[in-house]
């Protein structure tokens, strides 16, 4: 019987971040994200999204509306930025 040497990683910490079950407790009610989400929820975005084919393989698609909200909010907060510069 041969014993193997298990190599362990020391690049972790026992003190890990704990988030509450209700994330809204961390976000202040006057935060701009609430206003942004409220405005975006009242805009009909369906004409801007193209219905894709019904793919049967691969990963499930991400929600395009949520992805657009994240990108637009990032541009709203940080302005235009380019990775090429």
C-alpha positions in Angstrom: 0.0 0.0 0.0 1.5 3.3 -1.1 0.8 6.4 0.9 0.3 9.6 -1.1 1.4 13.0 0.0 -1.5 15.4 0.1 -0.5 19.0 -0.6 -2.6 21.5 1.1 -3.1 25.1 0.1 -2.6 27.8 2.7 -4.1 30.6 0.6 -7.4 30.7 2.4 -8.7 32.3 5.6 -11.1 30.9 8.2 -12.7 34.4 8.5 -15.1 34.4 5.6 -17.6 37.0 4.6 -21.1 36.4 5.8 -23.9 38.0 4.0 -27.4 38.3 5.4 -30.2 36.4 3.8 -31.9 39.7 3.0 -29.3 41.7 1.0 -31.5 44.8 1.2 -30.4 45.3 4.8 -27.0 46.3 3.5 -28.2 48.8 0.9 -29.4 52.2 2.1 -32.8 53.2 0.9 -31.3 56.4 -0.6 -28.8 54.5 -2.7 -29.0 55.3 -6.4 -29.4 51.6 -7.3 -33.1 51.7 -6.1 -33.9 54.7 -8.3 -32.1 53.1 -11.3 -34.0 49.8 -10.9 -37.3 51.6 -10.5 -36.7 53.6 -13.7 -35.5 50.5 -15.6 -38.5 48.4 -14.5 -40.9 51.0 -16.1 -39.1 50.9 -19.5 -40.3 48.3 -22.0 -37.1 46.6 -23.2 -38.6 43.8 -25.3 -38.2 45.6 -28.6 -34.4 45.8 -28.0 -33.9 42.1 -27.4 -33.9 39.5 -30.2 -35.4 36.1 -29.4 -32.7 33.5 -29.8 -33.0 30.0 -31.1 -34.0 27.4 -28.6 -30.6 25.9 -27.9 -30.6 22.4 -26.4 -26.9 22.1 -25.5 -24.5 24.2 -23.5 -25.2 26.4 -20.5 -28.5 28.1 -19.9 -28.6 31.7 -21.1 -28.3 34.6 -18.6 -31.2 37.0 -18.3 -30.4 39.7 -20.9 -32.5 42.3 -19.0 -30.5 41.8 -15.8 -27.2 41.9 -17.6 -28.2 45.1 -19.3 -29.2 46.7 -16.0 -25.8 45.8 -14.5 -23.9 47.2 -17.5 -25.9 50.4 -17.6 -25.6 51.0 -13.8 -21.9 50.5 -14.1 -21.7 53.2 -16.8 -23.9 55.5 -14.8 -21.7 55.2 -11.7 -18.3 55.2 -13.4 -18.9 56.9 -16.7 -17.4 55.7 -20.0 -14.3 53.5 -19.6 -12.4 51.5 -22.2 -10.1 48.5 -21.7 -8.1 49.5 -24.7 -6.6 52.6 -23.3 
